[in-house]
Amino acid sequence: MAAKTELLSRIAAGDGHGENSSYFDGWKAYDSDPFHLLHNPDGVIQMGLAENQLSLDLIEEWSINHPEASICTAQGASQFKRIANFQDYHGLPEFRQAMAKFMGQVRGGKVTFDPDRIVMSGGATGAQDTLAFCLADPGEAYLVPTPYYPAFDRDCCWRSGVKLLPIECHSSNDFRLTREALVAAYDGARSKGIRVKGILITNPSNPLGTTLDRGTLAMLATFATDHSVHLICDEIYAGSVFAKPEFVSVAEVIERDVPGCNRDLIHIAYSLSKDFGLPGFRVGIIYSYNDAVVSCARKMSSFGLVSSQTQYFLAKMLSDEEFMARFLAESARRLAARHESFTSGLREVGIGCLRGNAGLFSWMDLRGMLREKTPEAELELWRVIIHKVKLNVSPGTSFHCDEPGWFRVCHANMDDDTMEVALERIRHFVRQHQHQQQKAKAQRWAARAQLRVSMPRLGGAAASYFALSSPMALQSPQSPMVQAAS
């Protein structure tokens, strides 16, 4: 084995891919036993994949009504030769123009984007990998608010050698990012001799399903300028905001709120994988205000170009402003309905979620079901949910959350019937747990009552001391939760 390992590079043979994580282990559990309403009703339901399947029918309908958008139809075949032979790394001019226009539309028309700053990549994964290559050297670091998307450890670090250092955020203020936490993380890195090259944020947040407010974004842009560090804003869920407050892009903030911001330090990553449910199209976008980054990223795009046929189709669709407006509005309505259906279903059994207004998931609070408040207890509970309840949910530890008991649950990647099965499984599990807790509590009270009956009659302080020092009185109740499968 050692000889075989030596045939590979250290990067290829190492574990920098980040897939040795419960986040990816859950996917493997689903892949080995996938749920199907008819063919495998006892299988694992996939709730670990942030995928939007709620509005794909709208895109399917548009494509049927616009056969000219494909070069593989009679209506579009006249463009076959031009598109099939296209090789410019800049991308189809009509695609870059349509993408820039759409990015402005999804941000409410409050900001405009320059098509010449649009750089393509193979999905948002490719966008983050390319940006890390452009912005930092191996061993340098990004600061990232917790909890954050687990695959950032792969996307930003595996090939570039960049480190990700946490900015600790907590449930006491709904995991909001504060300047104090940012300064603490920055100073902590510098005290260890680590050079901070950037701050990486996801807005809207994955996994929280919340949006950053204008003041926080202005603080980040100002901090980046004052400390000469990059601000990388992953806005992959910008078109998946379904409730107030409205989404605010860093592009708007640097124009209106921080006019003195050094724009060479601002970069946006985007994709059509989440808002449109098109991860198979592999469309990632880098938008940078830095000319040197645009130039370098464009050279690197040769490693992960979007096919010209895909560009051509999307250029047609994104240019249809009327359809785009209808799609965004209907998608938001459906996301809101699904979010309410899921969270209200959990409330029936006393389970809460962080209040969210965006994304394809909820940040579910199961802290009350932990045997103890430790990462190990969280993973124990997670294994029960995976192997016994048959739901692939993602534990907060995989998102670098330092408060055990939070879980990300995706609920936009399934139909209504599957959603109801998933909800009923969760409710049944919670009710079972609550029943066991009540039974254990009754047994403890009965044992204490029996102890008091059999206790010798001692007066005053002696009786009080005996009662307080007895093993039964000092015993801490343990959760009667089913033991995790190995």
Sequence and secondary structure as in RCSB ss.txt:
>XXXX:A:sequence
MAAKTELLSRIAAGDGHGENSSYFDGWKAYDSDPFHLLHNPDGVIQMGLAENQLSLDLIEEWSINHPEASICTAQ
GASQFKRIANFQDYHGLPEFRQAMAKFMGQVRGGKVTFDPDRIVMSGGATGAQDTLAFCLADPGEAYLVPTPYYP
AFDRDCCWRSGVKLLPIECHSSNDFRLTREALVAAYDGARSKGIRVKGILITNPSNPLGTTLDRGTLAMLATFAT
DHSVHLICDEIYAGSVFAKPEFVSVAEVIERDVPGCNRDLIHIAYSLSKDFGLPGFRVGIIYSYNDAVVSCARKM
SSFGLVSSQTQYFLAKMLSDEEFMARFLAESARRLAARHESFTSGLREVGIGCLRGNAGLFSWMDLRGMLREKTP
EAELELWRVIIHKVKLNVSPGTSFHCDEPGWFRVCHANMDDDTMEVALERIRHFVRQHQHQQQKAKAQRWAARAQ
LRVSMPRLGGAAASYFALSSPMALQSPQSPMVQAAS
>XXXX:A:secstr
 HHHHHTS HHHHSSTT  SSHHHHHHHHHHHSB BTTTBTTSBEE S     SSHHHHHHHHHH GGG TTSTT
TGGGHHHHHT   TT  HHHHHHHHHHHHHHTTTSS   GGGEEEEEHHHHHHHHHHHHH  TT EEEEESS  T
THHHHTTTTT  EEEEE   GGGTT   HHHHHHHHHHHHHTT  EEEEEEESS TTT     HHHHHHHHHHHH
HHT EEEEE TTTT B SSS    HHHHHHHT TT  GGGEEEEEESTTTSS GGG EEEEEES HHHHHHHHHH
GGGS   HHHHHHHHHHHT HHHHHHHHHHHHHHHHHHHHHHHHHHHTTT EE    BSSEEEEE GGG SSSSH
HHHHHHHHHIIIII EE EEGGGGT SSTTEEEEE SSS HHHHHHHHHHHHHHHHHHHHHHHHHHHHHHHHHHH
HHHHS    HHHHHHHHHHSHHHH            
